[in-house]
Amino acid sequence: MSDYVQLREERPALHPRRVRPRIADGSALLVYLAEGTVLDETGTPHLAAPAYCYWPHPGPADLTLGAGTRAMVIGLGDGIRQDAIGARSESLDLRLLTDAPFIAPLLDPQTAARAEVLMDWFLSETRHEEARSTMLLASILRLILIEARRLRLPGGDATPSKETDLLRHFRHLVETHYLEHWQVADYAQALGVSYDRLHRLCRTELARSPADLVNQRLTAEACDRLDRSGAPLKKIASDLGFPDASRFSHYFKRRTGLSPGAWRAVAQRSATAEAEALRKGFADWP
């Protein structure tokens, strides 16, 4: 599970302490600040609880927690982020949300109470080693991200900056045309900007190139189809816009380190293990 999600509790201490998040390479960082403060470099409170704090990879090298601070430090692998974002009507907004750092203060008591329940549930599931469900973990994370988006953009009607608006349009175009294998120049032309401006904006705001973002979307779709569909690789390759299964296999292995067949085998073993755990659970019923 270390490349899917990692979670560590930080319990209250009598003195400020520096915490180094130990998460898998490429993971994003989500911190749930339940009590206390995060301090800046001068030791001054920078953020007060309760709040969600998020950094895409690479996140901060360390965090300084004030005395009495209780927090959960969570490493989110690419897999759980993609599973949580999904392919629904709100998915584009969640993709934009997780592309950049954010802070979502939990000022309303009911909102703070919901966050506490969600994080306790998330923690409990990560500790449930024998029957841990990645589907449940991703579902809880989706609820957290939806709540964070509402808190970060009150009412969902905040006026975006020109850069944010351009990135949103870029993401919409990616969702529409990634199966057509558009080049970055095609996206820039459709947006009415230069290739260099689009590349610079993505690198500045999202710390990734436009090509990386397009490839991430195509790879996520490929993983999902391999996980959930029993279709032959030739059919999946065709549906994803590849001329043949060989080209698809080469692309997929370059992006994930596994061939499509190996990825599917790993997914099937995971599903079998969860089903076996479920059957054992039923057998234990009176």
N, C-alpha and C positions, 0 to 999 in steps of 0.2 A: 504493500500500500504506500510505500514511501514516495513513489513517483506520482501517486494519485492525490494523497492528502496527508499532511502531518500536523499534529496539534500538540501544543505544550501549554500547560497551565502555569501561570505566574501568580503565586500566592502573595498576600501582603507581607511586607518586610518592614522592619523598624527604620531602615535608612534607605536613601535612594540607591538604586543599583542599575548597572548597565547590563542589558540583555542582548546577546548576539543570536538572532534568529538562525536556527539550524534547519534549513529546508533544502530540498533537492534542487539541483541545478535546473534553472529554467522555470522554477515555480514562482507564482505571485505570492505576495504576503498580505494576509488579512489579520488585523489585530482588533479584537473586541475588548475595549477598555470598559470594564465593569465598574471599577471604583478607582479613585485616585487620579493621577496626572502623568502625562508624558512631558519630560523636561527638555528644553533646548540645550545648546552647547554651553550656555552660561549658567545652567541650573535653574532657569526660570520656567514655570509651568507654560508649556506650549499648547497643550490640549487637555481638557478636563473630561472626566467620565460623566455620564455614559456616552459612548460613541463607537462607531465603526471607523477604522482607518485602513486604507488599502493602497498597495503599491504594486504595479506590474513589475515583472522581472526587468532589470535588477532592482530590488528594493533597498532600503537602508542597511548598511553593514551592521548597525547596532541601534538599540533604543535605550534611552535612559528613563527608567520608571521612578516616579517619586515615592516617598515613604507611604506605606499603606495602600499601594496600588495592587489591584487584582485585575488580571487580564488573561486573555487567551491568544496565543500567537499561532497562527495557522498558515501552513504552506499549502498552496493550491496548485497542483500540477495542471498541465494543459488539458488532461483528460477530464477532470472534474469541472473545470471551467467551461469546456465545450458542452459537457452533459448538462450543466446547469443552465447555460444560455439557450441551448436547443435551437429549434427552427420554428418558433411561433411568432405571433404578431409583435410581441415586445422584444424579440431577440435582438434586433438591430440596436435598440436603445441600450440593452444590457452589454452588447459588444462594445459600444462606444464608452459606456461607463467603465468597463474593465480594461480599456486601453490606456487609461491614464490614472494617476494617483487621485484619491478622493478622501474626504473626511465627511462623515455623516453623523452629526450630533443627534443623540436620542433625547431630545429635550422634553417631549411629552411623556408623562408617567406611563400611559398605556403602551406607547411605543417601546419605552425602555423595558417594560414588563414582558412584552412579546419577544424582544431581543434576548432577554435572559432565558426564556423558555427555549427558544430556538438554539441558543448556544449550548445549553445544558443537554438538549436532545442530540446535537451534533457531537458533543464530547462523549456522551454515553454510547453512541453508535460507533465511534472510532475505537472505543475500548472493547466492543463486542466482537472479539477476534474470530470466534468460530462461525458466527452467522452474520458478519458485517455485510451490509448491503450498500454497494456503490450507488444504486438507484436512489436509496433513501438519502444518502449523504448529498448527492447532487440536487435532490428535491429541496432539502433544507437550505442549501446554498442558494438555490434559485429564489426562495422566499427572502433570504437576507439581501440579495442583490436588488430585488424589486423594491424592498423597503428602503434600501440605501439610495436608490435612484429617486424615489419620491422625496426623501429628505434632502438630498443634494440639489434637486430642482423642485422647489416647493410648488405643488399644484401641477407640475409637469408642463408649465407654460412659460418658463423663463426664456427670455430672448437670447438665443445663442449668439456668440461672436461670429465674425465672418469666417474665422478659421474653423470653429466648431461646425458651422453650417456647411462648409465645404467638405469637411470630413464626413459629416452625416450623408451628404449626397454621394460621396465616394463609396461609403458603405452600402448605400442603396443600390448603386450601380454594380458593386461586387456581387450582391445577392442576386441581382438580375442576370448578370452575364458571366459569372465565374465558370459555369459549365460550358461556355463558348470559348473558354481559354483566351479571353481578351488580354492583350499586352498592356503594360502600364501606359504606353503612349496612347492607346485607345481610350483608356479611362480619362487621361488628361485632356484629350480632344473633346470628349463628351462633356467634361466639366468646364471647358473653355479656359483652361489654364495651361501653362507650359509643363512639360515633363519635370523640369528642374524644380518648379514651384511645388508640384504635388509631392515629389520625392523629399524636398526640404521640409515641407509641412508635416509629413508623416514621421520623418526622423526626429523633428523637433518636438512634436506633440505626443507621439506614441512610441518613440525610440525604436521604430521598425520601419523598414522600407515598404513602399506600396506593394512590391512584388512579394515580400514576406507575408503581408496581410492577405493577399489573394491566395497564395499557396496554403496559408493556414486554413482558410475557408474551404478550399478544395480538399485538403487532407482530412479535415474534420468530417466532411461529407463522405469521403471514402471510408473512413473508420466506421462511421455510423452504418453504412450499407453493408460492410463486411460483418459487423456485429449483429445486425438485425435481419439480414436477408440471406437466404440460402442460395441465391442466384449464382450461376457460374461466373467466374472471374471475367470471362469474355463479355458477358452481359453487363456486369458492373462497369467494366472499362468503357464500353460503348455508351452507357448512360451518363458517364462522367466526362464524355467528350474526347476520349483517347481513341486513336485509330486502331489499336489492337491491345490485347492483354499484356503483351511483352512490354510495350511502352508504359502502360499503367504500372506494371510490377516494378519496373526500373524507377519510375517517379516515386512510387509509394515507399520503396525501400530507402531511397535517398532521403526522404522526408522523415521516416520513422525508425529506420534501422532494421526493420523487419519486412519480409516479403508479405504480400497480401495473404497467402496461404498460412504463413506462420502466425500472422496477426489473428486470423480467424480461429486458428487452433487454440491460441491463448484465450481468446474470448469464450470459446466453447468450454474449455476446461474451467474457467471462472464460473460460467453459468451452471455447469454440472455440480461444482462444489457448493454453490448457493442452494441448488435444488436438493442436494443431499442433506445439507444442514436443515432445510425446511422439512424434509421427510423425517429426520431425526426428531425435530420439534414436535411433529404430529404424533410420532410414536411415543413420546413422553406424556401425551395427554392421558388423563384417567378415562 
